[in-house]
């Protein structure tokens, strides 16, 4: 594992300490989880951007046009 000195604003580190304590996990573990979660978000966004570059929107519109225009079932409304 590598080390990295991280300087954070005092108010930010205080809030992070409180969140880690509330989760009953060490600060370092909380930070690793938060960074890992953000990396997954960025990876997902990257995959979505790549998929959007090759998407066949004309075909999508054709498929969507086949969906009947009816009222949603009870509980499925927006």
C-alpha positions in Angstrom: 0.0 0.0 0.0 1.2 3.5 -0.7 1.2 6.6 1.5 0.0 10.0 0.5 0.1 13.1 2.7 -3.3 14.8 2.3 -4.0 18.3 3.6 -7.7 19.1 4.1 -9.4 22.2 5.3 -10.1 22.0 9.1 -13.9 22.1 8.7 -13.8 19.3 6.1 -11.6 17.0 8.2 -13.8 17.6 11.3 -16.9 16.6 9.3 -15.2 13.5 7.9 -14.1 12.5 11.4 -17.7 12.8 12.6 -19.0 10.7 9.8 -16.3 8.0 10.4 -17.1 8.0 14.1 -20.9 7.7 13.4 -20.1 4.8 11.1 -17.9 3.3 13.8 -15.0 2.9 11.4 -11.5 4.3 11.4 -10.9 7.6 9.6 -8.5 6.0 7.2 -11.0 3.3 6.3 -13.7 5.9 5.8 -11.5 7.9 3.4 -10.5 4.8 1.4 -14.2 3.9 1.1 -15.1 7.5 0.0 -12.3 7.6 -2.6 -13.2 4.1 -3.9 -16.8 5.1 -4.3 -15.8 8.3 -6.2 -13.6 6.2 -8.5 -16.5 3.9 -9.3 -18.7 6.9 -10.1 -16.0 8.2 -12.5 -15.6 4.7 -14.1 -19.3 4.4 -14.6 -19.6 7.8 -16.2 -16.7 7.0 -18.5 -18.4 3.8 -19.6 -21.7 5.6 -20.2 -19.9 8.3 -22.2 -18.2 5.6 -24.3 -21.5 3.8 -24.9 -23.2 7.0 -25.9 -20.6 7.5 -28.6 -21.6 4.3 -30.3 -25.3 4.2 -29.5 -27.7 3.8 -32.4 -30.2 6.5 -31.5 -32.2 5.9 -34.7 -32.7 2.3 -33.7 -33.5 3.4 -30.2 -36.3 5.7 -31.5 -37.6 2.8 -33.7 -37.9 0.5 -30.7 -39.4 3.2 -28.4 -42.0 4.0 -31.1 -43.3 0.4 -30.7 -44.2 1.0 -27.0 -48.0 1.5 -26.7 -49.1 4.9 -25.6 -51.3 3.9 -22.6 -51.7 5.0 -19.1 -49.3 3.4 -16.6 -50.5 0.7 -14.2 -51.5 2.0 -10.8 -48.4 2.7 -8.8 -46.1 3.1 -11.8 -47.1 6.8 -12.5 -44.5 9.5 -12.4 
